[in-house]
Amino acid sequence: MLTAGQAVELCEALDGAGVRYWVIGGWGVDAILGRETRTHKDLDILAFIDDLPRLRRMFDEKSFKLTHVWKESRLIETAGEPWPTAFVAEDSIGRAIDIHLIEVLPDGAIVQHYDKPWPFPESFASTGTIAGRAIPCVSTAAQIKMHVGYALPDEQRRDLELLRGQVTFTDAE
């Protein structure tokens, strides 16, 4: 399991590497709510595709290894070799980070670099807290919209119920 302290350490490592990211998934929900509501196995993030070289340097420095490639992932060329756009990496002490690469176009549209894009709302970015530390995360509306189109595990259904209790009319638009 990934503790709140470990999630913060991973965010600090991303910050230190100059990676632009937003926490999503379970820790993203807890960041929005400002409290830990359940245990988490990893830290899910969206990161800019242009920051992949920085992310890979961080992996090398922190001894992260690629442990899973999502089936919707595409391969892109970086540092002269193919690299997936949706994957999980884990370090030697078991901290896992689940990464989905995105690009924000000049018109503000968000492009995911795999086959089934999430329908992002205009109010996509937010700030939340994990263990008292402010972290970048996606908005409540973005979290809700990212959890459509597939069968949700029980913990994700519960996450959505908690988020829906936080939604205001303007968030849901």
Steps between C-alpha positions, in 0.01 A plus 500: 500500500606859436478717812419871500862574587619293206251671267640837611858372446408401144343843438815665635716282272285602201528866601876467544531344155304786342213273391165677455228270632157469661406228748197296393337178620470409866761740635351768272161448665654513846696814403177671392329393823806600706501170692593138454187292445650159415824316436672548164732273304660773286504866401312566175602807301455677171829644373599702197640288220776761451619425855562130428881548475498665847278223634734233365802673660311501831432127455871437446599712802237341729538143365151473353429220256217464251270229643183527292394648167127569459345340192374839374854636505677615185874492447682827441865565426702652783877501543528279192276222625128423514320579826134443599255784564305324778697290747586414859852533643614374839808563711702253709295569815169437326375853437300492176402785272238456225563754223284613209662746259304795363548807287307827528445651157507879437118505498499341848389156384667215687632213291575169662747291317297181487184369339209581735526862618334621816250782445674779690292799613626853452572531874755220503778612736473552874705483817444259786683381808663174600634478855469879528705570186345687207526297180374550144203278421214494253172666591200322648322527164800349319524213749131419451523516120810278495304223672252430221496241223632202693399270786609662825647301788325546835758747635462724192119498532546609862748770389238638260233506771736702721581739215139548400438624853758776422365608160345842459288592198791676323735201562260261326467707183 
